[in-house]
Amino acid sequence: MRVPRGTSYWAAGLLFAGAIAMDLDSRGHTMAALFAVVPVFVAVNGTRRAILAFGAVALVLGAWLTWWNFHTVDLDFWARVLAIACTTAIGLVVHRERLARERRLTSVIRVAEVAQQALLPAPPARAGPLDVAHSYRSAADEAMVGGDFYKVLSTRWGVRVVIGDVRGHGLGAVATTAMAIGVFREAAHEEPELDRIAARLDRSLARDGSPESFATVLLLTVSAEGLCRALNHGHPRPLLRSAAGRVREADLRGGPPLGLGLPKPAEAAEEVTMALAEGDELLLTTDGVLEARSTAGEFFPLAQHYARAPRGRPPAEVLAALRRDLAEWAPEPHDDSALVLLRYAPRRIRPA
């Protein structure tokens, strides 16, 4: 956790005040040697000017307190002065190296942001008759991508949606994630049927050959009339919330995950068609949400929290409320987690 800059300054000031109070209370000893740690302490997150300022104050106070207690300028006096001067110089070196590392980290973060936009770009807020919102969190610290993926595309067949979860999580699953998204992007525009999209995903994942290249996948096609065709391969089933607020789990019979090398796994899943009414919502998720545990070891009850989530608000606000509930339930994520909310709103005018 980053320490606020003011905290270092206040701590240094308290150290000055405490040492002075102890030295003025009685003579014959001095705490001036402690002043040598001040410049290095300030260098952790302070500015160059602050390091020089605190170093100068430490030098003056250290020399004055030494003279106050011993009234002599001897070897000990110069040793204390030299120690403070040296630690001030060390603090400046630490400050320079810290700034260089921060610049490198900023550059890496910018590259990661560009990579995220290329690999997992944000879905459009409006796709055909759907209002769309998304939320993603990687289990890897500081990572923006991982083993969960999703994509929403407007095609001539309707709005095509995929959400998936490759084996593993964090940065180790990024290569498989990128491949799966690329295959879906092409197949969604070319294949008229969901099982053919699933077959192409299965072949590409199996062709990779690594033990990590299989994934659970949920595929959807939503027409302008509100017909939602769904095909599930081992993925958590979506939650359907009606405009009245009733939440139920979609009745999907799932097939095996894709990429396992099984004979014709794309044909093992049964496609289901659901009719969406005005205001109905589909909440797609990954097991990183459903398997999030509280400190008591209880799984996150997504359906209950979704039922209590605000209705009539923009989808992004609904997901923000669910994310807050999830963060309170399980503050430390152990798996990647994704949420995609689709609201059927055909009469809403599409923004220019």
GITA-V837590 format. One record per residue. RES is the residue in one small letter. PHI is phi in degrees with one decimal (* if undefined). PSI is psi in whole degrees, 0 to 359 (* if undefined). Layout:
res & phi & psi
RES & PHI & PSI
RES & PHI & PSI
//
This chain:
res & phi & psi
m & * & 135
r & -74.0 & 131
v & -85.2 & 129
p & -58.1 & 144
r & -59.8 & 320
g & -62.1 & 333
t & -64.0 & 318
s & -63.8 & 319
y & -66.3 & 316
w & -65.1 & 321
a & -63.7 & 319
a & -63.9 & 320
g & -64.2 & 320
l & -65.5 & 324
l & -63.5 & 318
f & -59.2 & 310
a & -63.4 & 318
g & -65.1 & 317
a & -65.3 & 319
i & -63.8 & 316
a & -61.7 & 319
m & -69.2 & 321
d & -70.6 & 321
l & -73.1 & 339
d & -70.9 & 325
s & -152.2 & 147
r & -96.0 & 170
g & 100.5 & 352
h & -149.5 & 161
t & -145.2 & 146
m & -101.1 & 14
a & -61.0 & 334
a & -62.5 & 334
l & -66.5 & 338
f & -65.3 & 344
a & -67.6 & 336
v & -82.9 & 346
v & -62.8 & 310
p & -61.3 & 321
v & -68.6 & 322
f & -63.9 & 317
v & -67.0 & 329
a & -66.8 & 343
v & -58.9 & 318
n & -145.8 & 13
g & -90.3 & 175
t & -88.2 & 167
r & -62.5 & 319
r & -63.4 & 321
a & -66.0 & 321
i & -61.9 & 314
l & -64.4 & 319
a & -65.8 & 311
f & -67.0 & 325
g & -64.5 & 319
a & -65.7 & 316
v & -62.6 & 317
a & -62.7 & 321
l & -64.6 & 313
v & -66.0 & 312
l & -65.5 & 321
g & -63.2 & 317
a & -66.0 & 318
w & -67.4 & 317
l & -65.8 & 324
t & -64.3 & 317
w & -67.7 & 321
w & -59.4 & 322
n & -85.2 & 328
f & -118.9 & 346
h & 50.2 & 40
t & -153.5 & 149
v & -107.8 & 91
d & -115.7 & 195
l & -63.9 & 321
d & -62.7 & 321
f & -58.9 & 309
w & -70.4 & 331
a & -64.3 & 318
r & -66.1 & 317
v & -62.1 & 315
l & -64.4 & 322
a & -63.2 & 317
i & -66.5 & 320
a & -64.2 & 320
c & -67.8 & 318
t & -69.2 & 332
t & -65.0 & 318
a & -64.6 & 319
i & -62.6 & 320
g & -59.9 & 321
l & -65.9 & 322
v & -66.4 & 316
v & -60.6 & 318
h & -61.9 & 318
r & -64.8 & 316
e & -67.3 & 324
r & -63.9 & 317
l & -64.0 & 321
a & -64.8 & 319
r & -68.0 & 322
e & -64.5 & 323
r & -66.1 & 319
r & -65.3 & 319
l & -64.4 & 319
t & -61.2 & 319
s & -64.3 & 318
v & -64.4 & 319
i & -63.6 & 321
r & -64.4 & 319
v & -63.7 & 319
a & -63.6 & 322
e & -64.1 & 319
v & -64.9 & 318
a & -63.1 & 321
q & -63.3 & 317
q & -63.9 & 327
a & -76.7 & 321
l & -84.7 & 315
l & -132.3 & 67
p & -66.4 & 153
a & -65.8 & 134
p & -62.9 & 158
p & -66.2 & 148
a & -68.9 & 340
r & -139.3 & 126
a & -135.4 & 110
g & 57.6 & 234
p & -87.7 & 10
l & -111.1 & 138
d & -89.9 & 135
v & -126.2 & 139
a & -140.5 & 155
h & -144.7 & 158
s & -151.1 & 133
y & -137.2 & 141
r & -142.2 & 127
s & -90.0 & 146
a & -73.8 & 339
a & -80.5 & 132
d & -58.6 & 134
e & 66.6 & 1
a & -86.4 & 148
m & -111.0 & 350
v & -134.4 & 163
g & -167.9 & 223
g & -91.1 & 351
d & -96.8 & 145
f & -146.8 & 158
y & -157.0 & 158
k & -157.0 & 139
v & -127.3 & 122
l & -132.0 & 137
s & -90.3 & 121
t & -130.1 & 176
r & -69.9 & 345
w & -89.6 & 355
g & 121.1 & 190
v & -82.1 & 120
r & -99.3 & 132
v & -131.2 & 138
v & -133.4 & 142
i & -137.4 & 136
g & -148.9 & 170
d & -144.8 & 110
v & -83.6 & 160
r & -62.8 & 139
g & 89.4 & 181
h & -153.1 & 172
g & 68.4 & 207
l & -67.8 & 336
g & -67.8 & 341
a & -102.2 & 4
v & -63.7 & 320
a & -62.0 & 315
t & -67.0 & 321
t & -59.0 & 314
a & -61.5 & 319
m & -64.9 & 316
a & -63.4 & 318
i & -64.4 & 318
g & -63.1 & 319
v & -65.7 & 316
f & -63.1 & 319
r & -57.9 & 320
e & -75.7 & 313
a & -67.3 & 328
a & -62.3 & 329
h & -88.6 & 344
e & -108.1 & 330
e & -99.9 & 131
p & -77.6 & 338
e & -116.8 & 148
l & -67.0 & 325
d & -67.1 & 333
r & -75.2 & 327
i & -64.6 & 316
a & -61.8 & 322
a & -64.7 & 321
r & -68.6 & 321
l & -63.0 & 318
d & -62.9 & 315
r & -64.4 & 318
s & -67.4 & 318
l & -67.3 & 319
a & -68.6 & 327
r & -65.0 & 332
d & -60.9 & 323
g & 85.1 & 349
s & -85.3 & 154
p & -62.5 & 338
e & -83.0 & 349
s & -89.1 & 61
f & -137.6 & 159
a & -149.5 & 148
t & -85.3 & 139
v & -140.8 & 137
l & -119.6 & 124
l & -114.5 & 138
l & -133.8 & 149
t & -131.5 & 124
v & -116.7 & 125
s & -89.5 & 168
a & -62.9 & 334
e & -83.4 & 359
g & 91.3 & 12
l & -84.1 & 122
c & -110.7 & 114
r & -96.6 & 131
a & -130.2 & 142
l & -135.2 & 124
n & -118.4 & 129
h & -121.9 & 83
g & 72.6 & 11
h & -97.0 & 153
p & -55.8 & 138
r & -73.0 & 144
p & -71.8 & 159
l & -99.8 & 136
l & -109.7 & 121
r & -113.4 & 123
s & -74.9 & 168
a & -62.6 & 335
a & -80.7 & 350
g & 103.5 & 2
r & -78.9 & 132
v & -111.8 & 132
r & -145.0 & 159
e & -85.3 & 133
a & -64.5 & 140
d & -86.8 & 90
l & -121.5 & 129
r & -91.8 & 112
g & -86.4 & 148
g & -93.7 & 186
p & -72.2 & 160
p & -58.6 & 160
l & -93.5 & 147
g & 96.8 & 5
l & -83.1 & 353
g & 80.4 & 18
l & -77.0 & 152
p & -70.8 & 121
k & 49.5 & 55
p & -68.6 & 335
a & -65.9 & 337
e & -88.5 & 352
a & -80.2 & 338
a & -88.0 & 148
e & -102.4 & 124
e & -73.9 & 137
v & -122.3 & 140
t & -111.2 & 130
m & -120.6 & 145
a & -100.2 & 122
l & -98.6 & 135
a & -98.5 & 165
e & -54.4 & 125
g & 90.5 & 352
d & -66.5 & 149
e & -126.3 & 147
l & -117.2 & 124
l & -106.1 & 112
l & -98.5 & 141
t & -145.4 & 174
t & -120.6 & 168
d & -70.1 & 348
g & -63.3 & 333
v & -82.2 & 312
l & -68.5 & 331
e & -99.6 & 8
a & -65.9 & 131
r & -110.9 & 144
s & -78.5 & 177
t & -63.4 & 337
a & -86.6 & 0
g & 85.6 & 13
e & -91.4 & 142
f & -72.8 & 153
f & -71.2 & 121
p & -82.0 & 82
l & -60.2 & 317
a & -61.2 & 320
q & -65.6 & 316
h & -69.2 & 325
y & -65.9 & 323
a & -63.8 & 329
r & -90.3 & 352
a & -64.9 & 151
p & -60.8 & 138
r & -105.6 & 151
g & 80.3 & 0
r & -97.6 & 162
p & -56.4 & 146
p & -54.1 & 325
a & -62.0 & 325
e & -70.7 & 326
v & -62.9 & 313
l & -66.5 & 324
a & -61.5 & 321
a & -66.1 & 320
l & -65.9 & 321
r & -64.3 & 321
r & -63.2 & 317
d & -62.4 & 319
l & -66.4 & 320
a & -65.2 & 324
e & -70.9 & 325
w & -72.4 & 315
a & -137.8 & 88
p & -62.4 & 329
e & -107.9 & 104
p & -72.2 & 141
h & -111.7 & 2
d & -152.4 & 156
d & -62.3 & 150
s & -143.0 & 139
a & -136.0 & 146
l & -134.8 & 133
v & -130.9 & 127
l & -113.1 & 126
l & -116.9 & 122
r & -115.7 & 125
y & -79.2 & 111
a & -139.0 & 72
p & -70.4 & 335
r & -87.2 & 352
r & -71.6 & 134
i & -71.9 & 129
r & -68.5 & 130
p & -65.8 & 149
a & -69.1 & *
//
